[in-house]
Amino acid sequence: MWLAQNELNGSLPVSFGQLSTLVFLDVSWNCLTGILSKQHFSKLSKLYVLRMEGNSGLVLNVSSTWIPPFQLCYLNMASCNLGPFPTWLKFQKNLFYLDMSNANISGSIPNRFWNISSGLENLNLSSNQLQGPLCLPKQLNMTSLVFIDFSSNLFKGPVPLPNSNCCLLDLSNNTLFGSIPPNIGESNLDLEFLYLSDNQITGNIPKSIGYMSNLKMIDNSRNSLTGSIPSSISNCSGLFTLNLGQNNLSGAILNSFAQLNRLQVLHLNKNMLSGELPLSFQNLSIGGLLYGLSNLTSLQILDLAENNLSGSIPSTLGDLMATSDKHNIRHKHIPSVYERHEDYFDLDKLIVKAKGQDLEYAEFLYIVSIDLSSNNFIGEFPKEITKLHGLIFLNLSRNHINGLIPQDISMLHELSSLDLSCNNIYGIIPSSMSSLTFLSYLDLSNNNFSGNIPSTGQMTTFNASAFGGNPQLCGRPLVAHCQGEDLDQGKGIGLGFVVGILGQFFVLVIKKPWCVAYFNLVDKIVDKSLYVAEKMKKHSW
């Protein structure tokens, strides 16, 4: 029975439990509410597919001793309200798909749960309140498990190793501690997606990670990882996304990163990385920050913010192909690796630092961002950046960059956010910036700009904070007026007055009948005024 996505409301009839021949029930993504009791399932002995996800008003209320009459193969009750951990799951021996994410499940996972089904392939218990220091066994022995998602819970303890067939392991946003198992790469050669972000993991990134040549995405951000980035990570040649941001990693950016020629997203921000950008990155098109780049067309997000990186930004910046064509960006297809797993987890969330804040994007494959802020980069503003016609976010703030902004910056038609604050950039603000119609965030503060602020187009939409800290800058919206600005306005008013008077004079000279009529009218107005004044004078006496 297929009733999904029909905007149904109200409660599910108890009579559904009498459909003894029902094998497939899908009421997902409606607006159903009310209590689900054992009577709703009493005679559903042949049911093997049950889908109720997306009905946040449904509440399952069965006793801990309830034995379901069915043996399900597929169970999805995501976003329903299930309460304490459903102990009746231990009777389901044929499950290959189980999703109870965001289902208000609390407590710990019973030990017997791990024997639920030898054929379980997809397990999603994310976004609940599951807790306990020993909830995750040291070794997840479900040999058929391909997708494991325990993210956004309250789990504590060490990072568990999945089985050797696991494709995705998501343990992010918990309270896991200790180090990443040093043999994680040796025992998980098939792992494609590894999410350990937002925990309390310490220690080094294991060198064995390089054995996982099938890895597509690594997100170990927002932990307390230390040491250098292992050079073996360059063996993961299929990587689309590498996020090691917001840790305590040190050392230089690896020369061997050049081998990651499929990389689309690179986040190394908020670490303690140092040194200059390596010259050997000849294959990585990361915004031209690397000399000789021209081959890769994949990388679309580069985040090296808040490190101790130094040196200049090379002129090869304009060679970044992934951002050079806005049509390529807007119409780029999602790789099949993402489409293949989209039913099981959310791959396409990404935080981009732009517009003065952290922004989360649900379709990051269409975002093009370069963030090199809060480093020690020197040298002139790279004029070659104007070749990156698909660039949407650019943040070079809090460095030591000097030079001029080129007039050709107007070629960045897609630019939405530009932050060049706290540098040593000088000269005038190009008038061509007025044509950047998508620009919604601008910060040019604390530089050495001079002259007039462009007063047309998009440049009139920003307040004074976008231009503050530039003593030689003038014009609206700043309080400081440019030299001759008030005088010009006065001249305009005076000229308008003169033109108005002389215009009437010349008309009257040229048109004699109009002249006679005009002065007759004046005489009448004067006579009437004198008459009224005389009457008021007599009345006052």
Buried (B, 14 or more C-beta within 10 A) or exposed (E): EEBBEEEBEEEBEBEBBEBEEBEEBBBBBBBBBBBBBBBBBBBBEBBBBBBBBBBBBBBBBBEEEBEBBBBBBBBBBBBBBBBEBBBBBBBBEBBBBBBBBBBBBBBBBBEEBBEBBBBBBBBBBBBBEBBBEEBBEEEBEBEBBBBBBBBBBBBBBBBBBBBEBBBBBBBBBBBBBEBBBEEBBBBBEBBBBBBBBBBEBBBBBBEBBBBBEBBBBBBBBBBEBBEBBBBBBBBBEBBBBBBBBBBEBBEBBBBBBBBBBBBBBBBBBBBEBBEEBBEBBBBBBBBBBBBBBEEBBBBBBBBBBBBEBBBBBBBBBBBBBBBBBBEBBEEBEEBEBBEEBEEBBEBBEBBBBBBBEEBEBEEBBBBBBBBBBBBBBBBBBBBBBBBBBBBBBBBBBBBBBBBBBBBBBBBBBBBBBBBBBBBBBBBBBBBBBBBBEEBBBBBBBBBBBBBBBBEEBBBEEBEEEBBBBBEEBBBBBBEBBBEEBEEEEEEEEEEEEEEEEEEEEEEBEEEEEEBEEBEEEEEEEEEEEEEEEEEEEEEEE
